[in-house]
Amino acid sequence: MAKRSKEDALETRESILDAAVQVFHARGVSRPSLSDVAELAGVTRGAVYGHFKNKSDLFDALCERVRLPTEVVCEGRQMISEDDPLGELRITWLVVLYNAVGDWQLILDIIFHRCEIVEDNGRIRERLLVGHAEAAEQISGLLTRAVAQGQLSPRLDIPLAAVMAHGTLAGLLSNWLLAPQSFDLAAHMERCVDVVIETLRHNKALQKPD
């Protein structure tokens, strides 16, 4: 009986989180109440409070369902040979985009476009800031290795290249999440990433001035 009660509680918690995704995606994070979430989940408001202290706590738990794009970048997994840093960077970006067009789409859209960065959402803001800083360092490190391996020009302006590469992919993801019907990202993600890789290889504007 105790095991069943624990399983029921977990199922209720997941149902509340599922409902929160739909409510926050449709109406943003600040406007809906916990009563709105409870109604869609088919539970009482008290049941929601049994699992989450407040809406901020619920939103934080919701965000834990995904890895932020910057967090994927800085996980530092060696998915291919260490002597191919550009290949490692390429696969990392593809992992981000693959998950974005899959299970993470709605939650990432909430974070990117429907979440007001206010005090109540401080923990997700902190995750965003920390992830951004760590991802920038990780990308710079991969580009530095790529230069050392001869994959990129020794004249590459690494700080500028890291900013432009990161911004291009983040902008692609943000724009697609805003209007996913406008572009088939799933069909073209490899080409999109390869455009960035080829830009790093050949765009002279990313090289240090003479």
C-alpha positions in Angstrom: 0.0 0.0 0.0 2.8 2.4 0.9 4.5 1.7 -2.4 1.3 2.3 -4.3 0.8 5.6 -2.5 4.3 6.7 -3.4 3.7 5.8 -7.0 0.4 7.7 -7.0 2.2 10.7 -5.6 4.8 10.6 -8.3 2.1 10.2 -11.0 0.3 13.2 -9.6 3.5 15.3 -9.6 4.2 14.4 -13.2 0.6 15.2 -14.2 1.0 18.6 -12.6 4.2 19.2 -14.4 2.6 18.1 -17.7 -0.2 20.5 -17.1 2.2 23.3 -16.2 4.0 22.9 -19.6 0.7 23.4 -21.4 -0.5 26.4 -19.2 2.9 28.2 -19.3 3.3 27.7 -23.0 -0.2 29.0 -23.8 -0.2 32.0 -21.3 3.3 32.7 -20.2 4.7 32.1 -16.7 3.6 35.2 -14.7 -0.1 35.4 -15.6 -1.5 31.9 -14.8 -2.2 30.8 -11.3 -1.6 27.5 -9.6 -5.4 27.0 -9.8 -5.1 27.1 -13.6 -2.5 24.4 -13.5 -4.5 22.3 -11.0 -7.7 22.6 -13.1 -5.9 21.3 -16.2 -4.2 18.5 -14.3 -7.5 17.4 -12.8 -6.4 17.9 -9.2 -7.1 20.3 -6.4 -5.1 23.4 -5.7 -4.1 21.8 -2.4 -2.6 18.8 -4.3 -0.4 21.2 -6.2 0.8 22.8 -3.0 1.5 19.3 -1.7 4.2 19.0 -4.3 5.3 22.6 -4.9 5.7 25.5 -2.5 4.7 28.1 -5.0 4.6 28.8 -8.8 8.3 29.6 -8.8 9.1 26.2 -7.3 6.8 24.5 -9.9 8.6 26.4 -12.7 12.0 25.4 -11.4 11.0 21.8 -11.3 9.6 22.1 -14.8 13.0 23.5 -16.1 14.8 20.5 -14.5 13.1 18.3 -17.2 15.5 19.7 -19.8 19.2 20.6 -20.2 19.6 24.1 -21.4 21.5 24.4 -24.7 24.5 26.0 -22.9 24.5 23.2 -20.4 24.7 20.6 -23.1 27.7 22.5 -24.7 29.6 22.6 -21.4 29.0 19.0 -20.4 32.3 18.3 -22.1 31.5 14.7 -23.2 34.1 13.3 -25.6 31.6 12.0 -28.2 34.3 11.4 -30.8 38.1 11.4 -31.1 39.9 14.0 -29.0 41.9 15.0 -32.1 38.8 16.3 -33.8 37.6 19.3 -31.7 35.5 20.7 -34.6 33.8 17.4 -34.9 33.1 17.4 -31.2 31.6 20.9 -31.4 29.5 19.9 -34.4 28.0 16.9 -32.6 27.4 18.9 -29.5 25.4 21.5 -31.4 23.5 18.7 -33.2 22.6 17.2 -29.8 21.1 20.5 -28.7 19.1 21.0 -31.9 17.9 17.3 -32.0 16.5 17.6 -28.4 15.0 21.0 -29.2 12.9 19.6 -32.0 11.9 16.7 -29.8 10.9 16.4 -26.2 12.4 19.7 -25.0 10.6 22.0 -27.5 7.8 23.4 -25.4 9.8 23.9 -22.3 12.7 25.6 -24.2 10.1 27.8 -25.8 8.8 28.8 -22.4 12.3 29.6 -21.2 13.3 31.5 -24.3 10.1 33.4 -25.0 7.4 33.0 -22.3 9.4 33.4 -19.1 9.7 36.9 -17.6 13.2 37.2 -16.1 12.0 38.5 -12.7 13.0 37.8 -9.1 10.6 34.9 -8.8 12.4 33.1 -11.6 15.8 33.8 -10.2 17.0 30.2 -10.3 16.4 29.8 -14.0 18.1 33.1 -14.6 21.1 31.9 -12.6 21.2 28.7 -14.7 21.1 30.8 -17.9 23.9 33.1 -16.8 26.2 30.3 -15.4 25.5 28.1 -18.5 26.3 31.0 -20.9 29.6 31.7 -19.2 30.6 28.1 -19.1 29.5 27.4 -22.7 31.5 30.4 -23.9 34.6 29.0 -22.2 34.0 25.5 -23.6 33.5 26.8 -27.1 36.7 28.9 -26.9 38.6 25.8 -25.6 37.4 23.7 -28.6 38.3 26.4 -31.0 41.7 26.7 -29.4 42.2 23.0 -29.8 41.0 23.2 -33.4 43.6 25.8 -34.2 46.3 23.7 -32.6 45.1 20.6 -34.6 45.3 22.6 -37.9 41.5 22.5 -38.4 41.2 26.3 -38.2 43.5 29.1 -39.3 46.2 30.1 -36.8 45.1 33.7 -37.4 41.5 33.0 -36.1 40.3 35.6 -33.6 39.1 33.0 -31.1 37.1 35.2 -28.7 35.2 36.8 -31.7 34.7 33.4 -33.4 33.3 31.9 -30.2 30.9 34.8 -29.7 29.7 34.6 -33.4 29.4 30.8 -33.5 27.5 30.7 -30.2 25.3 33.6 -31.1 24.5 32.1 -34.5 23.3 28.8 -33.2 21.5 30.3 -30.2 19.7 32.7 -32.6 18.8 29.9 -34.9 17.2 28.0 -32.0 15.5 31.0 -30.6 14.0 32.0 -34.0 12.8 28.5 -34.7 11.2 28.1 -31.3 9.3 31.3 -31.9 7.9 30.1 -35.2 8.6 26.4 -35.7 6.2 26.1 -38.6 8.3 28.6 -40.6 11.3 26.3 -41.0 11.9 22.5 -40.9 14.8 22.5 -38.5 14.8 18.7 -38.1 15.4 18.3 -41.8 18.1 21.0 -42.1 19.9 21.0 -38.7 23.0 19.3 -40.0 23.3 21.8 -42.9 22.7 24.7 -40.5 25.5 23.5 -38.2 27.8 22.9 -41.1 27.3 26.5 -42.3 28.7 27.7 -38.9 31.6 25.2 -39.1 32.5 26.3 -42.6 32.2 30.0 -41.6 34.7 29.3 -38.8 37.0 27.7 -41.4 36.9 30.2 -44.2 35.5 33.6 -43.2 38.4 36.0 -43.2 36.4 38.5 -41.2 36.9 36.1 -38.2 40.7 36.3 -38.6 42.9 38.7 -36.6 43.6 41.9 -38.6 47.1 42.2 -40.1 
